């Protein structure tokens, strides 16, 4: 896999950087989180027009059919600006699952809606008692004469669940995990949105005999496949966030003076900045590894590469975030600087889509296999 930017990828990266520089200033991002629940329909439509939402959608369904390498390019730029809209759950994960596991009729119906931004998808697979275990869902689906299937159960911490109008829901069907599509306005759906510490949003879903459409009976494989695509995108976004946070910290050290000299001139602080840069470069390299793993024919190779990238990226994100806060001194602990926003977002890299403990276990299992 060639990770050198093509001319088209470089143009897309440049366009995205200009876009987020104007539309995702510190003040606008804070206002978006405070007033719009981290979802701005105008920004979402603009991302669709730029091709971000349809990047991985097959061309026959209104997308561009690009591979994981292009997703790294896009997510790196979105991560630099901490773009809050649900690109990863709403386009990357849902797009991957539907493109590879949904029947042709569902692909024709929903993939163009994802690419155009007409529909916002969210993945509802976590439950209060299951932690990150994909196959431990307690929600259940049963056949229905009127609706195909109905689902009963509760889903928790649905990433951007409040902004979504469509949900990919995991539930047990005849004892095995399956994936279903549930519309937000379907009978029996109750959505409780709430803000999260990284200025994004989550939601809890309660489903009471809710009509649902079966996506695939092979729910575990489909769910794992979609989440792996989400993790690869998340790693690239985290690398972009680290990159920008290092720039912000370097600017601060260059401007702040102590004993008549810029802080950037002190060798001890230079060493700490160098360590941050090394961690960022390692994380970016692992984002490429994760993207490469998505193209692997062997599922165990994909699991190994994606989980390794998740673990190393999460550790790098925590290190870079903590060092940036400390290098800003007392100001780093205040809400006045955007360093805090980056720190919170990078800290959440560990817990989104499975924490380090889970992925270390998964990596070891893939290595053993």
Buried (B, 14 or more C-beta within 10 A) or exposed (E): EEBEBEEEBEEBBEBBBEBBEEBBEEEBBBEBBEEBBBBBEEBBBBBBEBBBBBBBBBEEBBBBBBEBBBBBBBBBBBBBBBBBBBBBBBBBBBBBBBBBBBEEEBBEBBBBBBBBBBBBBBBBBBBEEBEBEBEEBBBBBEEEEEBEBBBBBBBBBBBBBBBBBBBBBBBBBEEEBBBBBBBBEBEBBEBEBEBBEBBBBBBBBBBEEBBBBBBBEBBBBBBBBBBBBBBBBBBBBBBBBBBBBBEBBBEBBEEBEEEEEBBBEBEEBEEBBEEBBEBBBBBBBBBBBBBBBBEBEEBEBBBBBBBBBBBBBBBBBBBBBBBBBEBBEEBBBEEEBBBBBBBBBBBBBBBBBBBBEBBBEBBEEBEEE
